[in-house]
């Protein structure tokens, strides 16, 4: 019995030694935690003499684990580091980075993907994201942005956050608080739109001397899968007013006709209705947009927000601003870029699937011939705590 008990103890101890830890665990010290990835065109001065080769530069934005971020008790200047590489394909860049690191790059904690405008205009986006879609570590919920400048500048801005990639990820989710940027576009949704050859918009990131910010949008043409150009903040605002997002908030500015004073209107609720009108040679659309919100600020002296004539003037001024913004957005997207990124084709598909099946293959081209009539109704429902100002 004593020998049997000793044998049991030996087996138990051996089992504990074998089962101690996960068999596939990788220690944090052995991996390079990638929080951001950037794609750029390489510097022309460093390009090889063989001009037939299409090269791409890639920036890996690595987090520095806390145990390595300080030395000798002093705080490190940065909690991250950026490494750049150049190659013909994305995997070639990843392999080069791996040879320069003591840790294996890991994409499990990737927060954001940034593509420079020159890359987006030159190389089909489906080729840029192909490796990421195939990589089992990369989540399809990753936001994708287009940068106006080099992506390494985006990943070098800290501002109010410890890490630029973490801050940027948070910024992409704030789109419902403003009308000047489009909704966040995830990697999986980007792949779906590119596969379906649908035109769309992506959030645009720009850099200043001290920080990065989201401003306007990049337009991608479905036929080519490449970037066609930029939308300004005003043009993006006009486009967002056409999106059926009832939770969207934002500010519209107007001018009081009588006094010339500015009016600041906060959008509280948007309701959009698009009706296709069929003709022999084209499809036109009627847009009915009902906007409800608050008059948050006015510089009209004297003024009385309870006066119905003042309220009517304010609603009229905001209505004119909204119509101007929408027409500006449609002029750029429909006439300049020749794309439908506001969902008119989707509405036609719902209303007349049979006709849509005939037009969908070259819808962007047909859409340029469409006449779009926009009718806007503005309703002010709140004026704040101050309603009367005396001159």
Wavefront OBJ file of the C-alpha trace (Angstrom):
o trace
v 0.000 0.000 0.000
v 2.854 2.346 0.863
v 4.480 1.714 -2.538
v 1.136 2.340 -4.269
v 0.728 5.673 -2.470
v 4.237 6.742 -3.433
v 3.499 5.874 -7.075
v 0.339 7.983 -7.039
v 2.214 10.994 -5.666
v 4.918 10.623 -8.346
v 2.293 10.482 -11.107
v 0.508 13.564 -9.727
v 3.741 15.573 -9.570
v 4.673 14.548 -13.106
v 1.216 15.597 -14.377
v 1.568 19.014 -12.761
v 4.912 19.549 -14.467
v 3.454 18.606 -17.887
v 0.273 20.674 -17.549
v 1.973 23.804 -16.210
v 0.965 26.472 -18.772
v -0.588 26.290 -22.255
v 1.296 24.264 -24.798
v 1.023 26.995 -27.455
v 1.604 29.991 -25.181
v 3.952 32.673 -26.452
v 5.554 34.863 -23.809
v 5.010 38.617 -24.086
v 8.771 39.108 -24.195
v 8.908 37.018 -27.375
v 6.385 38.880 -29.544
v 6.232 42.307 -31.175
v 2.766 43.666 -30.365
v 1.634 45.502 -33.501
v -0.965 48.190 -32.763
v -0.956 49.910 -36.150
v 0.044 49.280 -39.762
v 0.698 51.935 -42.384
v 1.189 51.658 -46.154
v 3.121 54.262 -48.175
v 4.826 54.659 -51.522
v 8.623 54.470 -51.068
v 10.813 57.541 -51.315
v 11.776 58.096 -54.966
v 15.381 58.720 -53.932
v 15.602 55.183 -52.525
v 13.853 53.473 -55.427
v 15.857 50.835 -57.351
v 16.940 51.463 -60.935
v 14.451 48.835 -62.138
v 11.415 51.113 -62.599
v 9.186 48.217 -63.647
v 8.997 47.002 -60.065
v 6.085 48.383 -58.021
v 7.344 48.731 -54.458
v 5.413 49.536 -51.324
v 6.639 50.773 -47.954
v 5.108 49.480 -44.757
v 5.234 50.926 -41.236
v 4.776 48.674 -38.231
v 3.686 50.558 -35.111
v 4.857 48.419 -32.165
v 3.876 48.788 -28.537
v 6.701 48.655 -26.013
v 5.658 46.491 -23.041
v 5.780 48.303 -19.710
v 8.624 46.175 -18.377
v 10.794 47.373 -21.297
v 9.576 50.995 -21.431
v 11.810 52.194 -18.600
v 15.453 51.796 -17.880
v 17.156 52.263 -14.573
v 13.967 53.478 -12.905
v 13.416 56.329 -15.362
v 10.318 56.663 -17.539
v 10.716 56.055 -21.250
v 9.944 58.888 -23.667
v 7.570 56.764 -25.716
v 5.533 53.625 -25.193
v 5.896 52.666 -28.843
v 8.331 52.431 -31.728
v 7.879 52.561 -35.519
v 9.764 50.383 -37.987
v 9.573 50.883 -41.773
v 10.312 48.418 -44.563
v 10.073 48.308 -48.360
v 9.163 45.420 -50.640
v 7.145 44.355 -53.657
v 4.382 42.708 -51.626
v 3.038 43.024 -48.099
v 4.374 39.627 -46.974
v 7.838 40.596 -48.179
v 7.668 43.640 -45.899
v 6.529 41.522 -42.974
v 9.412 39.089 -43.553
v 11.918 41.931 -43.639
v 10.588 43.329 -40.353
v 10.824 39.874 -38.783
v 14.520 39.645 -39.686
v 15.194 42.960 -37.934
v 13.412 42.102 -34.692
v 14.209 39.868 -31.778
v 10.466 39.259 -31.406
v 7.902 37.854 -33.838
v 5.375 40.482 -35.086
v 1.913 39.748 -33.701
v -1.304 41.215 -35.160
v -3.727 39.979 -32.487
v -3.857 43.443 -30.877
v -3.898 45.473 -34.094
v -5.966 48.631 -33.593
v -5.959 50.481 -36.926
v -4.812 50.282 -40.567
v -3.756 53.482 -42.353
v -3.188 53.706 -46.116
v -1.468 56.712 -47.672
v -3.358 58.484 -50.472
v -0.601 57.815 -53.040
v -0.884 54.083 -52.386
v -4.692 54.212 -52.552
v -4.560 56.056 -55.882
v -1.896 53.798 -57.433
v -2.499 50.250 -56.182
v -5.852 48.457 -56.026
v -6.895 48.329 -52.373
v -7.858 44.660 -52.656
v -4.162 43.857 -53.150
v -3.111 45.948 -50.159
v -5.480 44.215 -47.746
v -5.156 40.706 -49.182
v -2.480 39.581 -46.708
v -4.379 41.027 -43.744
v -7.580 39.224 -44.725
v -5.715 35.925 -45.013
v -3.888 36.403 -41.717
v -5.722 34.523 -38.955
v -4.519 37.024 -36.325
v -6.099 40.054 -38.037
v -9.662 40.861 -37.051
v -12.089 41.939 -39.768
v -13.498 44.567 -37.392
v -10.315 46.633 -37.772
v -10.972 50.243 -38.933
v -9.238 51.391 -42.127
v -8.319 55.020 -42.867
v -6.697 56.982 -45.707
v -3.987 59.481 -44.762
v -3.129 62.684 -46.592
v 0.504 62.531 -45.497
v 3.008 59.766 -44.698
v 1.540 57.197 -42.337
v 4.581 57.299 -40.066
v 3.591 60.877 -39.195
v 0.198 59.593 -38.089
v 1.842 57.073 -35.778
v 4.216 59.650 -34.275
v 1.507 61.853 -32.756
v 0.633 61.264 -29.112
v -1.496 64.272 -28.056
v -3.894 63.276 -25.234
v -3.413 59.506 -25.551
v -0.423 57.410 -24.583
v -0.356 55.607 -27.898
v -1.232 57.134 -31.310
v -2.853 53.952 -32.670
v -5.075 53.579 -29.603
v -6.117 57.218 -29.851
v -6.814 56.910 -33.585
v -8.974 53.812 -33.044
v -11.078 55.754 -30.555
v -11.416 58.697 -32.927
v -12.846 56.490 -35.686
v -15.737 55.461 -33.421
v -16.775 59.074 -32.726
v -18.321 59.602 -36.166
v -21.873 59.906 -34.812
v -20.878 63.024 -32.872
v -20.053 64.994 -36.015
v -21.168 65.302 -39.634
v -17.732 66.173 -41.015
v -16.442 62.573 -41.214
v -18.088 59.440 -42.679
v -18.927 56.309 -40.670
v -16.004 54.098 -39.662
v -15.197 51.486 -42.322
v -14.028 48.098 -41.058
v -11.633 45.770 -42.846
v -14.340 43.182 -43.521
v -16.750 45.791 -44.916
v -13.977 47.232 -47.073
v -13.329 43.782 -48.547
v -17.038 43.300 -49.260
v -17.358 46.639 -51.063
v -14.235 46.013 -53.135
v -15.448 42.549 -54.106
v -18.846 43.937 -55.101
v -17.178 46.810 -56.999
v -19.201 49.362 -55.023
v -18.026 52.964 -54.710
v -17.678 54.192 -51.129
v -15.977 56.640 -48.774
v -13.344 56.137 -46.060
v -12.420 58.367 -43.151
v -9.517 60.703 -43.871
v -6.762 61.360 -41.340
v -4.495 64.415 -41.495
v -1.582 65.466 -39.317
v -0.580 68.784 -37.810
v 2.584 69.706 -35.963
v 1.218 68.298 -32.703
v -1.503 65.767 -33.464
v -3.568 63.779 -35.931
v -7.237 64.445 -36.643
v -10.017 63.058 -38.801
v -11.202 65.500 -41.443
v -13.411 64.777 -44.449
v -13.281 61.603 -46.510
v -11.560 59.736 -49.318
v -13.690 58.515 -52.228
v -12.949 55.063 -53.691
v -14.326 54.191 -57.124
v -15.830 50.708 -57.277
v -14.810 50.005 -60.868
v -11.095 50.444 -60.174
v -10.906 49.792 -56.444
v -8.683 52.861 -56.163
v -9.047 56.260 -54.569
v -10.611 58.910 -56.815
v -10.049 61.950 -54.602
v -10.940 63.820 -51.417
v -14.121 65.266 -49.968
v -13.752 68.357 -47.791
v -15.436 68.579 -44.387
v -18.324 70.560 -45.924
v -18.747 68.054 -48.751
v -18.637 65.187 -46.276
v -21.257 66.925 -44.135
v -23.534 67.197 -47.171
v -23.012 63.514 -47.943
v -23.720 62.469 -44.347
v -27.015 64.365 -44.423
v -28.104 61.884 -47.111
v -27.268 58.824 -44.965
v -30.261 57.258 -43.126
v -28.554 57.294 -39.708
v -31.099 58.426 -37.106
v -28.468 58.571 -34.351
v -26.241 61.021 -36.191
v -25.421 64.340 -34.508
v -23.647 67.375 -35.871
v -23.617 71.124 -36.318
v -25.015 73.167 -39.210
v -24.279 76.877 -39.462
v -26.571 79.472 -41.012
v -26.809 83.250 -41.393
v -29.805 85.270 -40.232
v -30.992 87.283 -43.233
v -32.173 90.288 -41.266
v -29.190 90.888 -38.985
v -26.433 88.960 -40.756
v -25.642 87.235 -37.466
v -24.549 83.591 -37.400
v -26.829 80.771 -36.271
v -25.603 77.434 -34.907
v -27.993 74.491 -35.271
v -27.379 71.052 -33.727
v -28.894 68.137 -35.636
v -30.873 65.884 -33.319
v -32.755 63.655 -35.752
v -32.527 62.909 -39.484
v -35.201 61.252 -41.590
v -34.481 60.693 -45.285
v -36.692 59.354 -48.056
v -35.395 58.695 -51.585
v -37.873 58.015 -54.385
v -36.643 56.888 -57.841
v -38.388 58.363 -60.886
v -38.073 56.251 -64.033
v -37.656 57.718 -67.509
v -36.745 56.166 -70.845
v -33.094 57.180 -70.782
v -32.356 57.764 -67.104
v -33.399 57.339 -63.470
v -33.994 60.519 -61.467
v -34.418 60.779 -57.709
v -36.455 62.876 -55.313
v -34.984 63.293 -51.855
v -37.127 64.359 -48.899
v -35.053 65.241 -45.847
v -36.594 66.129 -42.493
v -34.120 67.565 -39.989
v -35.015 68.163 -36.358
v -32.666 69.857 -33.935
v -31.771 72.582 -31.480
v -30.735 76.171 -31.980
v -27.665 76.064 -29.745
v -26.264 79.513 -30.462
v -27.142 82.715 -32.283
v -25.450 86.100 -32.567
v -28.594 87.965 -33.439
v -29.122 91.129 -31.359
v -31.767 91.866 -30.366
v -33.310 88.432 -30.674
v -36.098 86.366 -29.183
v -36.107 82.618 -29.764
v -39.760 82.487 -28.703
v -40.750 84.829 -31.498
v -42.255 82.774 -34.324
v -40.937 85.100 -37.006
v -37.391 84.669 -35.670
v -37.853 80.892 -35.509
v -39.085 80.807 -39.110
v -36.095 82.899 -40.269
v -33.722 80.588 -38.432
v -35.273 77.444 -39.910
v -35.109 78.988 -43.376
v -31.427 79.900 -42.922
v -30.497 76.382 -41.755
v -32.539 74.881 -44.600
v -30.566 76.900 -47.163
v -27.280 75.801 -45.586
v -28.303 72.143 -45.710
v -29.359 72.415 -49.360
v -26.053 74.089 -50.218
v -24.046 71.365 -48.440
v -25.964 68.528 -50.133
v -25.638 70.094 -53.583
v -21.926 70.613 -52.973
v -21.483 66.953 -52.026
v -23.477 65.726 -55.029
v -21.564 67.989 -57.397
v -18.254 66.504 -56.266
v -19.307 62.841 -56.102
v -21.783 62.617 -58.992
v -20.246 65.040 -61.488
v -16.517 65.200 -60.631
v -15.772 61.671 -59.402
v -18.736 60.093 -61.235
v -19.694 57.760 -58.379
v -22.722 56.996 -56.229
v -21.627 56.891 -52.589
v -24.907 58.093 -51.063
v -27.015 54.966 -51.531
v -29.173 55.990 -54.508
v -28.446 52.712 -56.287
v -29.347 50.760 -53.157
v -32.689 52.533 -53.030
v -33.359 51.712 -56.686
v -32.485 48.072 -55.999
v -35.125 47.955 -53.240
v -37.810 49.741 -55.242
v -37.206 48.058 -58.607
v -34.975 44.959 -58.388
v -35.650 43.952 -61.987
v -34.457 47.290 -63.369
v -31.513 47.325 -60.972
v -30.293 43.969 -62.286
v -29.979 45.585 -65.721
v -28.261 48.770 -64.552
v -26.014 47.641 -61.703
v -22.952 46.682 -63.774
v -22.347 50.265 -64.921
v -24.437 52.099 -62.357
v -21.841 54.790 -61.537
v -21.802 55.911 -65.178
v -25.597 55.949 -65.436
v -25.877 57.792 -62.122
v -24.004 60.783 -63.557
v -27.034 61.436 -65.811
v -29.565 61.350 -62.961
v -31.330 64.542 -61.879
v -31.612 64.766 -58.103
v -34.202 67.056 -56.534
v -33.741 67.706 -52.829
v -36.506 68.984 -50.546
v -35.460 69.924 -47.022
v -37.686 70.623 -44.014
v -36.051 71.964 -40.829
v -37.736 71.999 -37.428
v -36.251 73.755 -34.386
v -37.534 72.089 -31.216
v -35.319 73.638 -28.543
v -33.508 76.906 -27.922
v -31.491 76.250 -24.750
v -31.972 78.025 -21.431
v -31.587 81.520 -22.883
v -34.241 82.587 -25.375
v -34.345 86.389 -25.239
v -31.585 88.953 -25.809
v -32.167 92.693 -25.648
v -30.183 95.177 -27.686
l 1 2 3 4 5 6 7 8 9 10 11 12 13 14 15 16 17 18 19 20 21 22 23 24 25 26 27 28 29 30 31 32 33 34 35 36 37 38 39 40 41 42 43 44 45 46 47 48 49 50 51 52 53 54 55 56 57 58 59 60 61 62 63 64 65 66 67 68 69 70 71 72 73 74 75 76 77 78 79 80 81 82 83 84 85 86 87 88 89 90 91 92 93 94 95 96 97 98 99 100 101 102 103 104 105 106 107 108 109 110 111 112 113 114 115 116 117 118 119 120 121 122 123 124 125 126 127 128 129 130 131 132 133 134 135 136 137 138 139 140 141 142 143 144 145 146 147 148 149 150 151 152 153 154 155 156 157 158 159 160 161 162 163 164 165 166 167 168 169 170 171 172 173 174 175 176 177 178 179 180 181 182 183 184 185 186 187 188 189 190 191 192 193 194 195 196 197 198 199 200 201 202 203 204 205 206 207 208 209 210 211 212 213 214 215 216 217 218 219 220 221 222 223 224 225 226 227 228 229 230 231 232 233 234 235 236 237 238 239 240 241 242 243 244 245 246 247 248 249 250 251 252 253 254 255 256 257 258 259 260 261 262 263 264 265 266 267 268 269 270 271 272 273 274 275 276 277 278 279 280 281 282 283 284 285 286 287 288 289 290 291 292 293 294 295 296 297 298 299 300 301 302 303 304 305 306 307 308 309 310 311 312 313 314 315 316 317 318 319 320 321 322 323 324 325 326 327 328 329 330 331 332 333 334 335 336 337 338 339 340 341 342 343 344 345 346 347 348 349 350 351 352 353 354 355 356 357 358 359 360 361 362 363 364 365 366 367 368 369 370 371 372 373 374 375 376 377 378 379 380 381 382 383 384 385 386 387 388 389 390 391
